[in-house]
Amino acid sequence: MQNSLFNQLNSSDPICLLEKDGRAEYFHHFYDADESDHLYKYLLSSLVWEADEIKMFGNLVKTARKVAWVGDPECTYTYSGVQKIPQTWISALLEVKHKLEQFTGHTYNSCLLNLYHSGAEGMGWHSDNERELGGTNPIASISLGARRKFAFRHKQDKTTCPIFLEHGSALIMYPPIQEHWHHSLLKTTMVKSPRINLTFRKILPRI
């Protein structure tokens, strides 16, 4: 599977990454180089970036990567045992949101942004299966900055599917992918520059 994926990278068509239990589509040039550069610099300077906090063995631990949670006022979100209160939308993120909504046919009300300062920072195997997400809306992800290796791993048979996420690319993860697959941003000593990842989500209202 891996060789066929990398051979398709020059295609303007989506690359379908998984063969079972969900669907993920990768778009190599969702934004061109100039658009990607501008968006990267704007987000870096315009958002409030904070060290993430995760709960481990009952204790709050701060991560090296920085995060920004942006969304509609009602979009509080809990992951790793910590509740996030959204920042107000900025114009550039609203433009990305609207483009993704037109592209996918689904609506989004929030965006989680991760800032990885270098390849020394990554994300371990996990699924975005928190109850607030509902499990019916695809998660749309935009990559800006350094090229990084990303991978899916099936929860049962441990099949893996790696791909490099390029500057300006998009990855759309459709249900029920979170039920059957973990995903990870792999650490590496080869990457010295930052990367920003934007993940657009649909948070369900609290009942």
C-alpha positions in Angstrom: 0.0 0.0 0.0 2.7 2.5 1.0 4.5 2.5 -2.4 1.3 3.1 -4.4 0.4 6.1 -2.1 3.7 7.9 -2.6 3.6 7.3 -6.4 0.3 9.2 -6.5 1.5 12.4 -4.9 1.6 14.4 -8.2 -2.1 13.7 -8.9 -4.7 16.4 -8.4 -7.2 13.7 -7.4 -7.6 12.7 -3.8 -5.5 9.8 -2.5 -7.7 7.3 -0.7 -5.6 6.0 2.2 -7.6 3.2 3.8 -9.0 0.0 2.4 -11.5 -0.9 5.1 -13.3 0.3 8.2 -13.5 4.0 7.3 -12.3 6.4 4.6 -9.5 9.0 4.6 -8.8 11.2 1.6 -5.6 13.2 1.1 -5.3 16.3 -1.1 -1.7 17.2 -1.8 -2.2 20.8 -2.9 -5.4 22.0 -1.2 -3.7 25.4 -1.0 -0.9 26.7 -3.3 2.5 27.7 -1.9 1.8 31.4 -1.6 -1.6 30.9 0.1 -0.1 28.3 2.5 2.8 30.6 3.4 0.5 33.6 4.1 -1.9 31.5 6.2 0.9 29.9 8.2 2.5 33.3 9.1 -0.9 34.9 9.8 -2.0 32.1 12.2 1.4 32.0 13.9 1.1 35.7 14.8 -2.7 36.2 15.3 -3.8 33.4 17.6 -3.1 32.9 21.3 -0.9 29.8 21.5 -0.7 28.0 24.9 1.0 24.9 26.1 -1.5 22.0 26.0 -2.5 20.3 29.2 -3.2 16.6 29.4 -4.2 14.4 32.3 -1.8 11.6 33.0 -2.3 9.3 36.1 -4.5 11.9 37.6 -2.0 14.8 37.2 -2.1 17.6 34.7 1.0 17.7 32.5 2.0 20.5 30.1 3.1 19.5 26.6 5.9 21.0 24.5 3.6 21.6 21.6 1.3 24.6 21.7 -2.4 24.6 20.9 -5.2 27.1 20.1 -8.9 26.1 20.3 -11.2 28.3 18.2 -14.9 28.0 17.7 -18.5 29.2 18.2 -19.1 30.3 21.8 -20.9 27.1 22.9 -18.1 24.9 21.6 -16.4 23.9 24.8 -14.5 20.6 24.3 -12.9 18.1 26.6 -10.0 15.8 25.6 -7.3 14.2 27.7 -9.4 15.1 30.8 -9.1 18.9 30.2 -11.9 21.2 29.1 -11.1 23.8 26.4 -12.9 27.2 26.1 -12.8 28.5 22.5 -11.1 31.6 21.2 -13.2 33.8 18.8 -13.0 33.0 15.1 -10.6 35.1 13.1 -11.2 35.9 9.5 -8.5 33.7 8.0 -9.9 30.6 9.9 -13.4 31.4 8.8 -12.3 31.5 5.2 -10.7 28.0 5.6 -13.8 26.7 7.3 -16.1 27.9 4.5 -13.8 26.4 1.9 -13.8 23.0 3.7 -17.6 23.2 4.1 -18.1 23.7 0.4 -15.6 21.0 -0.4 -16.9 18.3 2.0 -20.6 19.2 2.1 -20.5 19.2 5.9 -20.5 22.1 8.4 -18.0 22.8 11.2 -18.2 25.0 14.3 -14.7 24.6 15.8 -11.1 24.2 15.0 -8.3 22.7 17.1 -4.8 24.0 16.0 -1.6 22.3 17.1 1.8 24.0 16.8 4.8 21.6 16.6 8.0 23.5 16.9 10.2 20.8 15.4 10.2 17.0 14.6 11.0 16.4 18.3 7.3 17.1 19.0 4.6 14.7 17.8 1.4 13.1 18.7 1.1 9.5 20.0 -1.5 6.9 18.7 -5.0 8.1 19.5 -8.5 8.5 18.0 -10.6 11.6 17.9 -13.6 9.8 19.4 -14.7 12.2 22.3 -18.4 12.2 22.9 -18.8 15.8 21.9 -17.9 14.9 18.3 -20.8 12.6 17.9 -19.1 10.4 15.3 -21.1 11.4 12.2 -19.2 14.3 10.8 -15.8 14.0 9.0 -12.8 15.7 10.6 -11.0 18.0 8.1 -7.3 18.7 8.7 -5.0 21.2 7.0 -1.2 21.0 7.3 1.0 24.1 7.1 4.8 24.4 7.5 7.2 21.5 7.8 6.5 18.2 6.0 5.8 15.6 8.6 5.1 11.8 8.6 1.6 10.8 9.7 0.2 7.3 10.0 -2.9 5.3 10.6 -2.9 2.0 12.6 -5.8 -0.4 12.7 -7.0 -1.1 16.2 -7.5 -4.8 15.7 -5.0 -6.1 13.1 -2.4 -3.3 13.6 -2.2 -2.6 9.8 -0.4 0.7 9.3 -0.8 3.3 6.6 1.9 6.1 6.6 1.9 9.2 4.5 3.8 12.5 4.5 1.6 15.6 5.0 2.8 18.4 2.9 2.6 22.2 3.3 -0.9 23.3 2.2 -2.3 19.8 2.1 -5.7 18.5 3.4 -6.7 15.2 5.0 -10.4 14.4 5.4 -11.2 11.6 7.8 -14.7 10.1 7.4 -16.7 8.1 10.0 -16.4 5.4 11.2 -12.7 5.8 10.9 -12.2 6.9 14.5 -13.9 3.7 15.7 -11.5 1.4 13.9 -8.2 3.3 13.5 -5.7 5.2 15.6 -3.5 7.9 14.0 -0.2 9.5 15.0 2.1 12.3 14.0 5.5 10.6 14.2 8.5 12.2 15.8 11.8 12.6 13.9 15.2 14.2 14.4 15.3 15.2 10.7 12.8 18.1 10.9 14.0 21.3 12.5 11.2 23.7 11.5 7.6 24.2 12.8 4.4 22.8 11.6 0.8 24.0 12.2 -2.1 21.5 12.0 -5.7 22.7 11.8 -8.4 20.2 12.5 -12.0 21.4 11.9 -14.7 19.6 13.9 -18.4 19.6 14.5 -19.1 19.8 18.3 -22.5 18.7 19.4 -24.5 20.9 21.8 -24.6 19.8 25.4 -27.9 18.3 26.5 
